[in-house]
Amino acid sequence: MKNDPGIQWIRDIRITISKELGNDPQRLVAFHKELQDARKTKMREQKAVVRDKQGNYDDQ
């Protein structure tokens, strides 16, 4: 793996998360699935903002 200081902080976070989960791949997958599901729910709750034919914003 190439040493890239620009993304080293991402690697550090991944290592920290993995250690917190006991370096258990199944727990890591479950953790990320929970995050993904939470984001999906949050996105569904957001309202779309569109413009009508006159260019006015119309919340849907």
C-alpha positions in Angstrom: 0.0 0.0 0.0 1.3 3.4 -1.0 2.0 5.8 1.8 -0.3 8.8 1.1 -0.5 11.4 3.9 -3.7 12.8 2.4 -5.7 9.7 3.3 -3.8 8.6 6.3 -6.5 9.9 8.6 -9.0 7.6 6.9 -6.8 4.6 7.6 -6.4 5.7 11.2 -10.1 5.9 11.6 -10.6 2.5 10.0 -8.0 1.0 12.4 -9.6 2.6 15.4 -13.1 1.3 14.5 -11.7 -2.1 13.8 -10.0 -2.2 17.2 -13.1 -1.0 19.0 -15.0 -3.9 17.4 -12.4 -6.4 18.5 -11.0 -6.9 15.0 -14.0 -9.0 14.3 -15.0 -8.9 10.6 -18.6 -9.9 11.3 -19.0 -7.1 13.9 -17.4 -4.6 11.4 -19.9 -5.6 8.6 -22.8 -5.3 11.1 -21.5 -1.9 12.2 -21.3 -0.6 8.6 -24.7 -2.0 7.7 -26.3 -0.2 10.7 -24.7 3.1 9.5 -25.9 2.4 5.9 -29.5 1.7 7.1 -29.5 4.8 9.2 -28.5 7.0 6.3 -31.1 5.4 4.1 -33.8 6.2 6.6 -32.5 9.8 7.0 -32.5 10.3 3.2 -36.1 9.0 3.0 -37.2 11.5 5.6 -35.8 14.5 3.7 -38.2 16.4 1.4 -37.4 17.1 -2.2 -37.3 20.7 -3.2 -38.2 21.3 -6.9 -39.2 24.3 -9.0 -42.5 24.7 -10.7 -43.0 26.0 -14.2 -42.7 29.6 -13.1 -39.4 28.9 -11.4 -40.7 29.1 -7.8 -39.7 26.5 -5.3 -42.3 23.9 -4.4 -41.6 21.6 -1.5 -42.9 18.1 -2.1 
